[in-house]
């Protein structure tokens, strides 16, 4: 005998639910087997502890740090950490100069580099270099080495005329050239090239130490960058080269400045004059020094080199969220213990368990055997939530804080509320004289609108809270929003299909008195407009209880209408 359409839909929904759960288990299992993940979600700073980094400003003689600079640095570092996928981090100021960054667990090298680097980006023209490393590819460079001319006598010995532009060799005095010859790239980190004046030439090295440069003053500052992204570089035919790069978009000011620079540099012969090249300087080190193959007027150059996917994303995030207003050095890097600890986590979980037990007891008292559907639905929702949070911990760095646990506890009430709305809609249909199978379908059509409206409000509130808040509050908002979505999934793919199936069983279908769906025990048949009719076959002594139940269900408008009818009836009798 062929199954009816509701039964087919029910089994199809349950199949999709099983696929979702199995898929989440498989993804988590893959993480455990091949990526060092675990079956438990990662905990946040307040429950597990982590790493505390104290950043101290690196200042020139006489320079001080303002409160605005410190607050701006805190904001930029927070954006960088959030972009890296690390959640539940705490960034605060310490005293009038230092910044304290607290991160859950042990951060990887890329995360530390993202935090510690000031990302002071500058574009300086090359005046002189000793070596010729391979230039970066892209719309600003060629992939072939550029020969370097030998130093001219004027560059090495004299500098009498005033420089006319940033590429002019007259920037190089004999003393500066002597300093260049004695410059050791191995000592680059201690020479503070990242705090060099922007309006003066700079002696520095390639970030890998393979070349030394004399660079002209800054012509384009990193602050003019409007956006920066990372990705695979493609050639002119649109085919990926397999090389990772960073793609920059300048604002209007940067676009005009960069176009002016490339127009001048393009006039130098790349085969005989190193001044055709410009240096991309990050924190005082040259990360790329490509040749200029054209005048770039669209303000969209790209940086390439020995990037990995992670390092390209790190640089793009640093540039996108802006350079720190001042440079910092790591004063200390220590492991810290949990601020709350496991006892608080156990207390939170215990509170959730008590709430769950109360929900189950209420369901048993109110809905009798129908409470089994509530319990099963809560178990399914908890399973999906746990697997999803564990997956996000592995893939996106999600950390579960005590505030996040609170969001999960609140979700118990949200989920139970959806079941109650659905069950009461079914009971309404039974009171109106429908059979159980028909009541399940009609009740679902009415209930799902209410459930969607309620969950949409919750999801909207969680989204706004997540977008505007910082720290642990975002963890609460995330778990609240996540469980709200899961509630819709469970009520649609499990609760409703299960009711479609059990409505065809004898126990529920015939309205056993312990089923929670006994139409006779639910009271009078509601007919609308304050009109009630006792169900057919109910003895007179039972109708009193039914009428009382029906009267309880009157709205204020219906009650007033009934009173008005009664008043008119009394007037006629008189």
KEVEXZA-596788 format. One record per residue (C-alpha): residue in three letters; x, y, z. Coordinates in steps of 0.1 Angstrom, whole numbers, plus 5000, padded with zeros to 4 digits. Layout:
AlaXYZ
...
***
This chain:
Unk500050005000
Unk501550334990
Unk502350595016
Unk500250905018
Unk501851235008
Unk502251365044
Unk504051045054
Unk506351065023
Unk507151425032
Unk507851325068
Unk510351055059
Unk511951285034
Unk512451555060
Unk513851305085
Unk516251175058
Unk517551535053
Unk517951575090
Unk519951255092
Unk522151375063
Unk522851695082
Unk523851515114
Unk525951255096
Unk527651535076
Unk528551725108
Unk529851415124
Unk531951335093
Unk533451685091
Unk534351685128
Unk535851335124
Unk537951455095
Unk539251735117
Unk540151495145
Unk541851245122
Unk543751475098
Unk543851835113
Unk544551795150
Unk541051895160
Unk539151745189
Unk535551635196
Unk535151905222
Unk534752275214
Unk537552515224
Unk537052725255
Unk537553095258
Unk539953295279
Unk537653305310
Unk537352925311
Unk540652795298
Unk543253075300
Unk545553165272
Unk548353405262
Unk548853755273
Unk550953995252
Unk552054335264
Unk552954575236
Unk555054875244
Unk555355175220
Unk558555215201
Unk559255595201
Unk561855825187
Unk563656055212
Unk561156305227
Unk558056145211
Unk555056065234
Unk551955865230
Unk548556035231
Unk545355865244
Unk543755895209
Unk546755705194
Unk546455435220
Unk542755395216
Unk543155385178
Unk545755115181
Unk543454905204
Unk540654935178
Unk542954825149
Unk544454535168
Unk540954415178
Unk539854425141
Unk542954225131
Unk542353965157
Unk538653935147
Unk539653895111
Unk542053615119
Unk539153405133
Unk540253425169
Unk537253495191
Unk536753595228
Unk540053795228
Unk540554085252
Unk542454405242
Unk542954675267
Unk545254965276
Unk547654945305
Unk548755275320
Unk549255555296
Unk551455375270
Unk551154995269
Unk548454765252
Unk547554435267
Unk546354165243
Unk544853845259
Unk544153555235
Unk542553215244
Unk544852915241
Unk548252935223
Unk548153155192
Unk549953055160
Unk552853255145
Unk550653425119
Unk548253545146
Unk551153685167
Unk552653855136
Unk549254005128
Unk549054155163
Unk552654265168
Unk553254415134
Unk552654785131
Unk551954745093
Unk553455075085
Unk553355065047
Unk555155305025
Unk555955334988
Unk559455474983
Unk561455504950
Unk564655304947
Unk567755524943
Unk570455254946
Unk570754884954
Unk573654644955
Unk571754334943
Unk568954264919
Unk566454004934
Unk563653884912
Unk560954144909
Unk557454084918
Unk554953994892
Unk551654184885
Unk550554494868
Unk553354694883
Unk556354464876
Unk558054214855
Unk559053864866
Unk562653894854
Unk565654024874
Unk566654384868
Unk570454444863
Unk571854694887
Unk574354954875
Unk577555024893
Unk577555334915
Unk578555644897
Unk581255874912
Unk578656144919
Unk576555894939
Unk579555774959
Unk581356094965
Unk579356404960
Unk575956554966
Unk575956924960
Unk572657004943
Unk569357004959
Unk567156694950
Unk564356774925
Unk562256464932
Unk562256154954
Unk564355954929
Unk567056214926
Unk570556074936
Unk571356404952
Unk569556274982
Unk572656054988
Unk575356245006
Unk578856095010
Unk578056025047
Unk574855845038
Unk576655635012
Unk579255545037
Unk576555445061
Unk574955235034
Unk578255055027
Unk578654975064
Unk574954875069
Unk574454515080
Unk571154355071
Unk571354115100
Unk570954405124
Unk567854535106
Unk565454455134
Unk567354665160
Unk568054965138
Unk564355085140
Unk564055155103
Unk560255145108
Unk560355485126
Unk562555655100
Unk561356005089
Unk559055995059
Unk560656295042
Unk564156165043
Unk565955885024
Unk566055545040
Unk568755275041
Unk567154935045
Unk567154575033
Unk564854315016
Unk562854135043
Unk564853815036
Unk568153995038
Unk569053935001
Unk569554294991
Unk570354645005
Unk568654964993
Unk568955334994
Unk565355464990
Unk564055804985
Unk561455985007
Unk557955835010
Unk555755924980
Unk552655724988
Unk551555635023
Unk549855325034
Unk547055535049
Unk545755605014
Unk544855235010
Unk541055185007
Unk541054805006
Unk543354505005
Unk542554144997
Unk544553824992
Unk544253564966
Unk545853364938
Unk547453574911
Unk546353524875
Unk548153604842
Unk546853804814
Unk544753514801
Unk543053474835
Unk544853154844
Unk546053114879
Unk549853124884
Unk549552934917
Unk551253224934
Unk549653404963
Unk549553784963
Unk547954084980
Unk545754314959
Unk545554684969
Unk543054944961
Unk543955304968
Unk541555584976
Unk541355894954
Unk544356054969
Unk546555744968
Unk545455674932
Unk546556014920
Unk549855994940
Unk550655644927
Unk549855744891
Unk552256034894
Unk555055814908
Unk554655544881
Unk554655814854
Unk558055934865
Unk559555584872
Unk558355454838
Unk560655704822
Unk563755524834
Unk565155234815
Unk564754914836
Unk567754754820
Unk570255034830
Unk568655234858
Unk567455094891
Unk565355414896
Unk562755244874
Unk561955044905
Unk559855134935
Unk560054964969
Unk557054854989
Unk558254905025
Unk556454735054
Unk557654825089
Unk560954945075
Unk561654645054
Unk561354605016
Unk558854325009
Unk558954384972
Unk560854614947
Unk559254564913
Unk560154734881
Unk557554974866
Unk556154854833
Unk553455104828
Unk551655404843
Unk549155274868
Unk546155514868
Unk543455284883
Unk545055274918
Unk545054894919
Unk548554754922
Unk549354404936
Unk552154274958
Unk553553934952
Unk556553744963
Unk557253444986
Unk553753455001
Unk551853165015
Unk548053175018
Unk548253255055
Unk550953525052
Unk549153685022
Unk545953705043
Unk547853845073
Unk549354125052
Unk546054205035
Unk544254225069
Unk547054455083
Unk546754685053
Unk542954675052
Unk542454775088
Unk545155035087
Unk548555095100
Unk548955145137
Unk549455515146
Unk552755415163
Unk555055115162
Unk555054865191
Unk557554615204
Unk556654305224
Unk557454375261
Unk556254035274
Unk554553725261
Unk553253505290
Unk550753225296
Unk547853325319
Unk545353105338
Unk541553115333
Unk539853415348
Unk536853205359
Unk537852845356
Unk536152505353
Unk533952555384
Unk532152845367
Unk531652635336
Unk530252345357
Unk527852595374
Unk526652715341
Unk526152365327
Unk524352275359
Unk522052575355
Unk521252455320
Unk520552105332
Unk518152235358
Unk516352445332
Unk516152135309
Unk514751925336
Unk512052185344
Unk511152205307
Unk510751825305
Unk508651815337
Unk506352085324
Unk506051905291
Unk505151575309
Unk502551745331
Unk501051955303
Unk501351715273
Unk501751365288
Unk503051125262
Unk503451405237
Unk506351525259
Unk508451245244
Unk508451445211
Unk509651755231
Unk512451555247
Unk513551395214
Unk513551735197
Unk515651895224
Unk518151605221
Unk518351645184
Unk518852025188
Unk521551975214
Unk523351725191
Unk523351955161
Unk524452255183
Unk527352065199
Unk528551935165
Unk528252275149
Unk530052465177
Unk532852205176
Unk533152245139
Unk533352625141
Unk535952585169
Unk538152395144
Unk537452595113
Unk536852945125
Unk538552965159
Unk535252995178
Unk535852985216
Unk533052905240
Unk532953155269
Unk530653155299
Unk528553415281
Unk528353175251
Unk527152895275
Unk524453145287
Unk523353185251
Unk522952805249
Unk520952795281
Unk518553065268
Unk518152855236
Unk516452575256
Unk513552815263
Unk513452935227
Unk513352575214
Unk510752465239
Unk508552775230
Unk508452655194
Unk507152315204
Unk504552465227
Unk503252695200
Unk502952395176
Unk501252165202
Unk498752425212
Unk497852495175
Unk497152125171
Unk495052125202
Unk493052425188
Unk492352225157
Unk491251925178
Unk488852155198
Unk487452265166
Unk486351915157
Unk489251805134
Unk490751455134
Unk494351425146
Unk495951385111
Unk494151685098
Unk494851885130
Unk498551815127
Unk498651965091
Unk496352255099
Unk498152335132
Unk501552325114
Unk500452585089
Unk499352815117
Unk502252745140
Unk505152775115
Unk504253135108
Unk504453215145
Unk507653025150
Unk509353195120
Unk508253545133
Unk509453475168
Unk512853325156
Unk513353615131
Unk513053865160
Unk515553665180
Unk517953625151
Unk517753995143
Unk518454085179
Unk521453845180
Unk522753985147
Unk522654345159
Unk524254245192
Unk527054055174
Unk527754345151
Unk527854615177
Unk529354445207
Unk532854325215
Unk534354045237
Unk532153795255
Unk528953965245
Unk529653865209
Unk529953505221
Unk526553525237
Unk525053675205
Unk526753415183
Unk525353115203
Unk521953275205
Unk521753335168
Unk523152985160
Unk520652805182
Unk517753015168
Unk518552885133
Unk518952535147
Unk515452565163
Unk513952635128
Unk515752335114
Unk514652095142
Unk511052195143
Unk510752175105
Unk512851855099
Unk512051665131
Unk509251785153
Unk506651825125
Unk507551505106
Unk507451295139
Unk504051435146
Unk502951345111
Unk503950985117
Unk502750935153
Unk499351085144
Unk498750765124
Unk499450545153
Unk496550395173
Unk497750545206
Unk497850905195
Unk495350885166
Unk492550755187
Unk493251015214
Unk494350795243
Unk493750985275
Unk497550975282
Unk498551085247
Unk498051465254
Unk495851485223
Unk492551355237
Unk489951575220
Unk487351495246
Unk489551605274
Unk490451925256
Unk486952085261
Unk484252235239
Unk484452275202
Unk485352635195
Unk483152795167
Unk484353165169
Unk482553495177
Unk481953375213
Unk480053075201
Unk480752735215
Unk479352385209
Unk479952075230
Unk481551785211
Unk479051525199
Unk478851235223
Unk479951405254
Unk477751335284
Unk475951635300
Unk478051605332
Unk481151635310
Unk479851935291
Unk480152165321
Unk483952115322
Unk484052155284
Unk482152485286
Unk484452615313
Unk487452535292
Unk485852715263
Unk485053025284
Unk488653045294
Unk489653065258
Unk487553365250
Unk489253685239
Unk488354025255
Unk486354125224
Unk484453795224
Unk483753825261
Unk482354175257
Unk480254055227
Unk478853775249
Unk478054015277
Unk476254255252
Unk474153965238
Unk473253865274
Unk472254215282
Unk470054245252
Unk468453915260
Unk467654025296
Unk466054345282
Unk463754145260
Unk462653925289
Unk461654225309
***
